[in-house]
């Protein structure tokens, strides 16, 4: 007897869209049968053909900022927004919380802050900063999925950047324990020093593509020299893709992600003083956006994740439009799926593509093999999407703590009707049911 049977005339399963009947027992997928197959179940859910059953999304790049800066977001708000957007697993970044997750003690503080407050499952990254290489192995043993570092000022003084020798040494340490090293790849020596003020072109020029290219070259070199599994976060510069393709061809274990805002917006969409769009690296021109889509198409870019990085409205300098003073981060955790789907369908891509980029690939890269897929043995994490339904983004209707987003007023396609976590529909106003994941969970 199954606990739940989901009859879906349309679903993304095994790399194709087709009908299926998904059987769930004890929170796991017990069977994936033909649509209409009717094994005994306590509850049967019948979807109509206006919706598509997707795996729950896996967002491996989320800044929850809790504890210490929970006023920027916090686990309750972040995981509500995730569930509302079809995301069933997030991986929390190690910085912007106080303390940052650079020691086991700090990790335990973060877990204590998250316990009982999460509407979706949450895993954690550790941080790699100058002076903490001896903490990396203990953090790995304590269950983090890998380590995040910066090559440029992170924006918070308690999480300093690594220089290039520090990157090389950290990569060697991470390689020795079989870990994964995530890198914010911008070269500080290539950044401009002239204030941008309200000028978006000036701000974008201050963080040029060359800064990313130089830093990606350093990441590839470190990975090649040490064998360290490395991952470039939030790639915005299409001109860095040839370096990654060459590395892939040579068998270097380096991957890269991009984000919804780089695939949706262009610099021409950003008015001067529009600080809601500020992020680092910046949104670039239309030709660059096309190159990023090309990187997804040929597999050079393996995944799309949010880099959800919220802050209080006052920190976005909305009143002055000062791009130098504004916090650099875009809130999009709840909107990532419809934003990417809206842009993808216009380029002839399918929901199969979107599910690969936003479900399976992120889960696979971080070792969460029981996430991001509709398959026997996987967690019964599901998203019910109405792909043709449209809506206009109202920031006040989002579950993010602060109603600031560059998507405000934008028409998007794709409405998340339901989100299921381990076989139970998520009620964002109900009791949180999310679990805190440790690395050993990835071996199930």
C-alpha positions as CSV (number, residue, x, y, z in Angstrom):
1,X,0.0,0.0,0.0
2,X,1.5,3.3,-1.1
3,X,1.0,6.4,1.0
4,X,0.4,8.6,-2.1
5,X,-0.1,8.0,-5.8
6,X,0.3,11.0,-8.1
7,X,-1.3,10.6,-11.5
8,X,0.4,13.1,-13.8
9,X,-0.5,13.2,-17.5
10,X,2.5,15.4,-18.0
11,X,5.8,15.0,-16.0
12,X,9.5,15.4,-16.6
13,X,10.9,11.9,-16.0
14,X,14.2,10.3,-17.3
15,X,15.0,13.3,-19.5
16,X,11.7,13.5,-21.3
17,X,8.2,14.8,-20.8
18,X,5.6,12.1,-20.5
19,X,2.7,10.9,-18.4
20,X,3.4,8.8,-15.3
21,X,2.1,7.5,-12.0
22,X,4.4,8.3,-9.1
23,X,4.1,6.1,-6.0
24,X,5.3,7.4,-2.7
25,X,6.0,5.5,0.5
26,X,7.7,6.8,3.7
27,X,8.6,10.0,1.9
28,X,10.5,8.3,-0.9
29,X,9.5,7.5,-4.5
30,X,8.6,3.8,-4.5
31,X,7.5,3.5,-8.1
32,X,7.3,5.4,-11.4
33,X,4.8,3.7,-13.5
34,X,2.7,4.4,-16.6
35,X,0.1,7.1,-16.4
36,X,-3.1,5.5,-15.3
37,X,-1.5,2.6,-13.5
38,X,-3.4,2.2,-10.2
39,X,-1.5,0.5,-7.4
40,X,-3.2,0.7,-4.0
41,X,-2.6,4.0,-2.2
42,X,-4.0,5.7,0.8
43,X,-4.3,8.9,-1.2
44,X,-4.5,9.4,-4.9
45,X,-3.8,12.9,-6.4
46,X,-4.9,13.4,-10.0
47,X,-3.3,16.3,-11.9
48,X,-4.8,17.7,-15.1
49,X,-3.0,18.2,-18.3
50,X,-2.6,22.0,-17.8
51,X,0.2,21.3,-15.3
52,X,3.5,19.5,-15.5
53,X,5.0,17.5,-12.6
54,X,8.6,18.5,-12.1
55,X,11.2,17.3,-9.5
56,X,11.5,19.8,-6.7
57,X,14.1,22.3,-7.5
58,X,17.5,22.3,-5.8
59,X,19.0,25.8,-5.3
60,X,22.6,25.4,-4.2
61,X,23.3,29.2,-3.9
62,X,21.2,30.9,-1.3
63,X,22.3,33.5,1.3
64,X,19.9,33.1,4.3
65,X,22.1,35.4,6.5
66,X,20.9,33.6,9.7
67,X,22.0,33.8,12.5
68,X,23.3,37.3,13.1
69,X,21.7,39.0,10.1
70,X,18.3,37.3,10.1
71,X,16.8,40.8,9.5
72,X,18.2,40.5,6.0
73,X,16.2,37.3,5.4
74,X,16.2,34.4,7.9
75,X,15.4,30.7,7.5
76,X,11.6,31.1,7.9
77,X,11.3,33.7,5.1
78,X,13.9,32.0,2.8
79,X,12.3,28.6,3.0
80,X,8.8,29.9,2.6
81,X,9.9,31.7,-0.6
82,X,11.7,28.6,-1.7
83,X,8.6,26.4,-1.3
84,X,6.4,29.0,-3.0
85,X,8.8,28.9,-6.0
86,X,8.9,25.1,-6.3
87,X,12.3,24.8,-4.6
88,X,12.5,21.9,-2.1
89,X,16.2,21.9,-1.2
90,X,18.5,24.9,-0.6
91,X,22.1,25.0,0.3
92,X,23.0,28.0,2.5
93,X,26.1,30.1,1.8
94,X,28.6,30.5,4.7
95,X,28.8,34.3,4.6
96,X,26.6,37.2,5.8
97,X,25.6,35.2,8.8
98,X,27.3,36.0,12.1
99,X,29.4,34.1,12.7
100,X,30.3,33.0,9.2
101,X,30.4,29.2,8.7
102,X,34.2,28.9,8.8
103,X,34.4,26.6,11.9
104,X,32.5,23.7,13.2
105,X,31.3,25.8,16.2
106,X,29.8,28.3,13.7
107,X,28.2,25.5,11.7
108,X,26.5,24.3,14.9
109,X,25.2,27.8,15.7
110,X,23.7,28.0,12.2
111,X,22.1,24.6,12.5
112,X,20.6,25.7,15.9
113,X,19.2,28.8,14.2
114,X,17.6,26.8,11.4
115,X,16.3,23.9,13.5
116,X,12.5,23.7,13.4
117,X,12.1,26.8,11.2
118,X,12.6,25.4,7.6
119,X,9.8,24.7,5.2
120,X,12.2,22.9,2.8
121,X,15.3,20.8,3.3
122,X,18.5,22.8,4.0
123,X,22.1,21.9,3.6
124,X,25.1,24.0,4.3
125,X,28.4,25.2,2.7
126,X,31.5,25.8,4.8
127,X,33.6,28.9,4.2
128,X,37.3,29.0,3.1
129,X,39.0,32.2,4.2
130,X,42.6,33.2,5.0
131,X,43.8,31.3,8.1
132,X,41.2,28.6,8.4
133,X,42.6,25.7,6.3
134,X,42.9,23.6,9.4
135,X,39.1,24.0,9.9
136,X,38.2,22.6,6.5
137,X,38.6,18.9,7.3
138,X,36.6,19.2,10.5
139,X,33.8,21.1,8.7
140,X,33.8,18.4,6.0
141,X,33.5,15.7,8.7
142,X,30.7,17.7,10.3
143,X,28.6,17.5,7.1
144,X,29.1,20.6,4.9
145,X,28.7,19.9,1.2
146,X,31.9,21.8,0.3
147,X,33.5,25.2,0.7
148,X,33.0,28.7,-0.6
149,X,35.7,31.3,-1.1
150,X,36.0,34.7,-2.7
151,X,38.9,36.1,-4.8
152,X,37.6,39.6,-4.3
153,X,36.1,41.6,-1.4
154,X,33.0,39.7,-0.3
155,X,31.3,42.9,1.0
156,X,31.5,41.8,4.7
157,X,34.7,42.1,6.7
158,X,34.3,38.9,8.6
159,X,34.7,36.8,5.3
160,X,37.9,38.0,3.7
161,X,39.1,37.0,0.2
162,X,41.8,34.5,-0.7
163,X,44.7,35.8,-2.8
164,X,45.9,33.5,-5.6
165,X,48.5,31.6,-3.5
166,X,45.7,31.2,-0.9
167,X,43.4,29.8,-3.6
168,X,46.1,27.3,-4.6
169,X,46.8,26.2,-1.1
170,X,43.1,25.9,-0.3
171,X,42.5,23.9,-3.4
172,X,45.2,21.5,-2.4
173,X,43.6,21.1,1.1
174,X,40.1,20.6,-0.3
175,X,41.5,18.1,-2.8
176,X,43.1,16.1,-0.1
177,X,39.7,15.5,1.6
178,X,37.8,14.9,-1.6
179,X,35.8,18.1,-1.2
180,X,34.3,20.6,-3.5
181,X,35.6,24.2,-3.7
182,X,33.2,27.0,-4.8
183,X,34.8,30.2,-6.0
184,X,33.5,33.8,-6.5
185,X,35.7,34.4,-9.5
186,X,36.6,38.1,-10.0
187,X,40.1,39.4,-10.1
188,X,40.4,42.4,-7.7
189,X,43.3,43.8,-9.8
190,X,41.0,44.1,-12.8
191,X,38.2,46.0,-11.1
192,X,37.8,49.8,-11.7
193,X,38.2,52.3,-8.9
194,X,36.2,55.2,-10.3
195,X,32.9,55.7,-8.5
196,X,29.8,54.9,-10.5
197,X,27.2,57.0,-8.7
198,X,23.9,56.4,-10.3
199,X,25.3,55.4,-13.7
200,X,24.7,51.7,-14.4
201,X,27.0,51.7,-17.4
202,X,29.8,53.0,-15.2
203,X,29.0,50.4,-12.5
204,X,29.1,47.6,-15.1
205,X,32.3,48.9,-16.5
206,X,33.9,48.9,-13.1
207,X,33.5,45.1,-12.9
208,X,34.4,44.1,-16.5
209,X,34.3,40.7,-18.1
210,X,38.1,40.6,-18.0
211,X,38.0,40.4,-14.2
212,X,36.0,37.2,-14.4
213,X,38.1,35.8,-17.2
214,X,41.3,36.4,-15.2
215,X,39.8,34.8,-12.1
216,X,38.4,31.8,-13.9
217,X,41.8,31.2,-15.5
218,X,43.2,31.1,-11.9
219,X,40.5,28.7,-10.8
220,X,41.1,26.3,-13.7
221,X,44.9,26.4,-13.0
222,X,44.4,25.6,-9.4
223,X,42.0,22.7,-10.2
224,X,44.4,21.4,-12.9
225,X,47.4,21.5,-10.5
226,X,45.7,19.9,-7.5
227,X,42.9,17.8,-8.9
228,X,40.5,19.7,-6.7
229,X,36.9,19.6,-7.7
230,X,36.1,23.3,-8.2
231,X,32.9,25.2,-9.2
232,X,32.7,28.8,-10.4
233,X,29.6,30.5,-8.9
234,X,27.3,33.0,-10.7
235,X,29.3,33.2,-14.0
236,X,28.2,36.4,-15.8
237,X,30.9,36.7,-18.4
238,X,30.3,34.7,-21.6
239,X,33.9,35.4,-22.6
240,X,35.1,33.0,-19.8
241,X,33.3,30.1,-21.4
242,X,36.2,29.0,-23.7
243,X,38.4,28.6,-20.7
244,X,35.9,26.3,-19.1
245,X,35.3,24.3,-22.4
246,X,39.1,23.8,-22.7
247,X,39.3,22.6,-19.1
248,X,36.4,20.2,-19.6
249,X,38.1,18.8,-22.7
250,X,41.2,18.2,-20.7
251,X,39.4,16.5,-17.9
252,X,39.9,19.2,-15.3
253,X,37.2,18.8,-12.6
254,X,35.8,22.3,-12.9
255,X,32.1,23.3,-13.4
256,X,30.2,26.5,-13.5
257,X,26.7,27.9,-12.8
258,X,24.9,31.0,-13.9
259,X,21.8,32.7,-12.5
260,X,18.3,33.7,-13.6
261,X,19.1,37.5,-13.7
262,X,22.0,37.0,-16.1
263,X,19.7,34.9,-18.4
264,X,16.8,37.3,-18.3
265,X,18.1,40.9,-18.1
266,X,20.6,42.9,-20.1
267,X,22.4,46.1,-19.2
268,X,20.0,47.9,-21.4
269,X,17.1,46.9,-19.1
270,X,18.7,48.6,-16.2
271,X,17.9,52.3,-15.7
272,X,20.5,54.5,-14.0
273,X,19.9,54.5,-10.2
274,X,18.0,51.1,-10.3
275,X,19.8,49.6,-7.4
276,X,17.5,46.6,-7.2
277,X,19.5,45.2,-10.2
278,X,22.9,45.6,-8.5
279,X,24.8,42.4,-8.2
280,X,28.4,41.3,-8.5
281,X,29.4,40.4,-11.2
282,X,26.9,42.7,-12.9
283,X,24.3,42.0,-15.5
284,X,26.0,42.6,-18.9
285,X,24.9,43.2,-22.5
286,X,22.6,41.2,-24.7
287,X,25.4,39.6,-26.7
288,X,26.9,38.3,-23.4
289,X,23.5,37.0,-22.4
290,X,23.3,35.1,-25.7
291,X,26.7,33.5,-24.9
292,X,25.5,32.3,-21.5
293,X,22.5,30.6,-23.1
294,X,24.9,29.0,-25.6
295,X,26.9,27.8,-22.6
296,X,23.9,26.1,-21.2
297,X,23.0,24.6,-24.5
298,X,26.4,23.0,-25.0
299,X,26.9,22.0,-21.4
300,X,29.7,24.3,-20.5
301,X,27.4,25.8,-17.9
302,X,25.8,22.9,-16.1
303,X,23.2,24.6,-13.9
304,X,21.1,27.7,-13.0
305,X,20.8,28.7,-9.3
306,X,19.5,31.9,-7.8
307,X,22.4,33.5,-5.8
308,X,19.5,34.8,-3.7
309,X,21.2,37.6,-1.7
310,X,18.7,39.8,0.1
311,X,19.2,42.8,2.3
312,X,17.0,45.4,4.0
313,X,15.5,48.0,1.6
314,X,17.6,50.7,3.2
315,X,20.8,48.9,2.2
316,X,19.8,48.9,-1.4
317,X,19.9,52.7,-1.4
318,X,16.6,52.9,-3.2
319,X,16.1,56.5,-2.2
320,X,19.3,57.8,-3.7
321,X,20.0,55.3,-6.5
322,X,23.7,55.3,-5.5
323,X,25.1,52.1,-7.0
324,X,28.3,52.4,-5.0
325,X,26.5,52.5,-1.7
326,X,23.8,49.8,-2.5
327,X,24.2,46.3,-1.3
328,X,25.0,44.0,-4.2
329,X,22.5,41.2,-4.3
330,X,19.3,40.1,-6.1
331,X,16.4,38.5,-4.4
332,X,14.9,35.8,-6.7
333,X,14.5,32.6,-4.7
334,X,10.8,32.5,-5.3
335,X,11.0,33.6,-8.9
336,X,13.8,31.6,-10.4
337,X,11.7,28.9,-12.0
338,X,9.2,31.2,-13.8
339,X,11.9,33.7,-14.8
340,X,14.1,31.0,-16.4
341,X,11.2,29.2,-18.0
342,X,9.8,32.5,-19.5
343,X,13.2,33.2,-21.1
344,X,13.9,29.5,-22.0
345,X,10.6,28.9,-23.8
346,X,11.2,32.0,-26.0
347,X,14.5,30.4,-27.0
348,X,12.9,27.1,-27.9
349,X,14.1,25.3,-24.8
350,X,11.8,22.8,-23.0
351,X,10.9,22.1,-19.4
352,X,13.1,19.1,-19.7
353,X,16.0,21.5,-20.1
354,X,14.9,23.7,-17.2
355,X,14.6,20.7,-14.9
356,X,18.1,19.5,-15.9
357,X,19.6,22.9,-15.1
358,X,17.6,23.6,-11.9
359,X,16.9,20.2,-10.4
360,X,19.2,17.3,-11.4
361,X,22.5,19.1,-12.2
362,X,22.7,21.2,-8.9
363,X,21.8,18.1,-6.9
364,X,24.4,16.0,-8.7
365,X,27.2,18.5,-8.4
366,X,26.8,18.7,-4.6
367,X,26.2,15.0,-4.1
368,X,22.5,15.1,-3.2
369,X,21.7,12.1,-5.4
370,X,18.3,11.5,-3.7
371,X,17.2,15.0,-4.8
372,X,16.3,16.7,-8.1
373,X,14.7,13.8,-9.9
374,X,11.5,11.8,-10.2
375,X,13.1,8.3,-9.9
376,X,12.7,5.3,-7.7
377,X,14.6,5.8,-4.4
378,X,14.6,9.6,-4.6
379,X,12.9,11.8,-2.1
380,X,9.4,12.5,-3.1
381,X,10.1,16.2,-3.6
382,X,7.8,17.5,-6.4
383,X,6.8,20.8,-8.1
384,X,3.5,21.2,-9.9
385,X,3.9,23.9,-12.5
386,X,1.3,25.5,-14.7
387,X,3.7,26.4,-17.6
388,X,1.3,28.4,-19.7
389,X,-0.2,30.5,-16.8
390,X,1.1,34.0,-16.6
391,X,1.4,36.5,-13.7
392,X,2.8,39.9,-13.0
393,X,5.4,40.1,-10.2
394,X,4.1,41.9,-7.2
395,X,7.0,42.3,-4.7
396,X,4.5,42.6,-1.8
397,X,3.1,39.1,-2.6
398,X,6.6,37.5,-2.3
399,X,7.6,35.5,0.8
400,X,11.0,37.2,0.8
401,X,11.4,39.3,4.0
402,X,12.0,42.5,2.0
403,X,9.8,43.4,-1.1
404,X,12.8,44.4,-3.3
405,X,13.3,42.7,-6.6
406,X,14.3,43.8,-10.1
407,X,11.5,41.6,-11.4
408,X,8.8,44.0,-10.0
409,X,6.0,44.6,-12.5
410,X,7.4,42.0,-14.9
411,X,5.1,39.5,-16.6
412,X,6.3,35.9,-16.2
413,X,5.1,32.6,-17.5
414,X,4.8,29.6,-15.2
415,X,2.9,29.5,-11.9
416,X,3.9,27.0,-9.2
417,X,0.6,25.4,-8.1
418,X,1.9,23.0,-5.5
419,X,5.2,22.0,-3.9
420,X,5.7,18.6,-2.2
421,X,8.4,17.7,0.3
422,X,8.9,14.0,0.8
423,X,5.4,13.1,-0.3
424,X,3.5,15.8,1.6
425,X,2.3,19.1,0.2
426,X,4.1,22.1,1.7
427,X,1.9,24.6,3.5
428,X,4.0,27.8,3.8
429,X,1.7,29.0,6.6
430,X,1.8,25.6,8.4
431,X,4.3,23.9,10.6
432,X,7.8,23.8,9.0
433,X,8.8,20.2,8.0
434,X,12.1,20.7,6.4
435,X,15.1,18.7,7.5
436,X,18.7,19.9,8.0
437,X,20.9,17.8,5.6
438,X,24.4,16.7,6.3
439,X,26.9,15.4,3.8
440,X,26.4,11.8,4.9
441,X,22.8,12.1,3.7
442,X,24.2,12.3,0.2
443,X,25.3,8.6,0.4
444,X,21.8,7.2,0.7
